[in-house]
Amino acid sequence: MNKKTIAIDMDGVIADIETHLITFYKEKHGIEISREGIQGLSEEKAFPIKENLHSIVNSKGFFRTIPVMPDAVESLRLLQENFEIFIVSAAMEFPVSLGEKFEWLKEHFPFIGWENIILCGSKRIINTDYMIDDHPKNLDSFTGKPIMFTSFHNTEKENYLRVNTWKEAVAFLHQTL
């Protein structure tokens, strides 16, 4: 039986970068940012000191210590029973993230083999049946079924099927079987 394929983004989808950025921003700059206060804002507006935000995400250890999204591990294990899962992350913009993302995946998602991990520059080349991502730019050129995972920066976007949690994502994908 050929399984349908799913490309799953890391940051903002299985890795809780929102919580991590809020924590880092406070630790590095002493600026408290609330989750509620950044809803609907772009990353640049949510975290206004751009050069400092850029240095945070380029700092050693940042990507290695991101918390896992609620229910992500259990959901991917469950989905893997009926789908072939590919983890796809546009990591080339932040070269320090390459090794850290791979180590993070080995720790939190050891059941996803190295051959199903794609660390790339652009996701335009991804050709799976489904893609779960939080950035519209990655979903815009996708030729399969795009699924937007809710994140603070995309709450105003309405172009895609949206899931707010991993439980919703699993329920939707199981309906497609």
C-alpha positions, 0 to 999 in steps of 0.5 A: 500500500502506498501511503499518502505523504505529508510535509511538516514544517518545524518552527511554529508547527512542531517546534514552539518557536513563539514561546521560545522567542518570547522567552529569549526576547525577555532574557536578552532585552528585558522586554516582556512580550505577551502572546496575546499582544502579538496575535495578528502581527508580523514577526517584525512587528511582534519583535520590533528590535530586528537586529536583536531578533536576528542575533537571537535566532542566529545564536548557538543553542537557540534552535536546539532548545526550542520546546515541542508543540503540545501533542506534536510527538503523539500526533506524528506517531499516530499519523505515521501509521497511515502516512509517510511523514517528511519534516521540512524546514527552510533552515538555510537562512540560519546556518547555525540551525542546521545541526541544531535542528537535526539534533532536536529532531533526533531527541524529540522525534527519533521515529522520523528517520534521517531520510525523511528530514529535509533541511532546505532553502526554499520549499517550492520543490516539495511535492507531497500530498499535504503540507502543514506549515505556518507561513503562507509563503511556503503554502502559496506555491505548494501543489498538494493540499496546503494546511495552515497551522495557526501561529501568531503571525498568520491569524489574519490569513484566510486563504487556506484550510486552517488547523489550530492544534495537532489534535485538529490536524490529526482529525482532519488528515484521518478524514482523508483516508 
